[in-house]
């Protein structure tokens, strides 16, 4: 732990590579011991947090609502849409207009 304190103050003496290795080992050992000591509190906190805050609905979840995507908002085509689209798509667009699924604006 002494090496960690010295590293934080910037006072490393002697061989820097050996001191840096000692610092990283001391830090790793400290963090591991801290994790082992506080693991139960962290798990209890996480359980409480999960109970308090709900997750966002994601596609594929069993608990997700049935309607996940946005509804199709655009219900109209313009003449420019018909002109600039490919032939197959134009046929589909005209078919939708004739079936009154979509509208054509001028």
N, C-alpha and C positions, 0 to 999 in steps of 0.2 A: 504494500500500500504506500510505502514511502516513495517508491519510484513513480507512482501515479501523482503524488503531490508534487514531486520535483518536476515532473513533465508539465504539470499545469502551470507552474511558475516559470518554466523555461530554463531551469537550472539543471541541465544534464552535464554531468562531469565525465571525463575520460572518453572511452570509445562510444561514439554516438550510435552505431548500429547495434551494439550489444545493449545499450541503455534503452533504445527504442523497442527492441525485442522484449526486454524485461517489462517495459511499460505496457506493451500490448498484452503480454501474458498476465500481468497483474490486473489490468482492466478486465480482461476476459474472465479471470477467476472471480473478481469482485461482482461482475454482472451476473455470473452464473449463481453465485451464492445469494445475491439479492433476489434473483428469480425464484430460487428454491425456498427462500424465507417468506416471500410474499405471494406465492402461487395461489394459495387458498383465498386470500383477499381479492386477488385479481379475478379469479373464477366467479366468486360471489358477486363482484361488481358487474361482470359481464352478463351474468344471468339476470340481475336486476335491470340492467340497461336494456337487454332484449325484451324483458317484460314491459318496460315503460314505453319504448319507442318501437313502432312497427316498421317493417321493411317495405320498400316500394314493391309493387306488383311487377313481376318480370314474366316475359313470355315463357311458357313451358311449365310454370308453377302450377301445382294442383290447386292451390288456394287462390289463384289469380282470377279476377273477374272474367266473364265470358267474352266481353268486348274489349280487346286490347288496343287495336289500332284506332287511328282517327277516322271518323266517317269521311266519305268522299264529299268534300265541300263544293268543289267546282262542278256545277251541273250544266254549264253552257259552253258551246263552241262558238268561235267567231269564224268568219270567212277566211281570215288569215290562217287559223289553225288547219282548216281543210286544205288550203293551197300549199302550205309548207310541209304537210305530213306526207308520208309515202303512200303509194296507191292502196296497199292492203289496209293500212290504218285509216285512210280516208273512207274506204268502203265500210269499215267497222263503225266509224263515226257517223256516217250517213244512216247506217242501219239503226244505231242507237237513237238518232234523231227521229227516224220514222216510227220507231216503237215507243216514242215519247219517254224514253229513259233520260234523255238529255235534250237540251234546247239549243236552238241556233239563234244567235243575235246578229243584228246587222249594224 
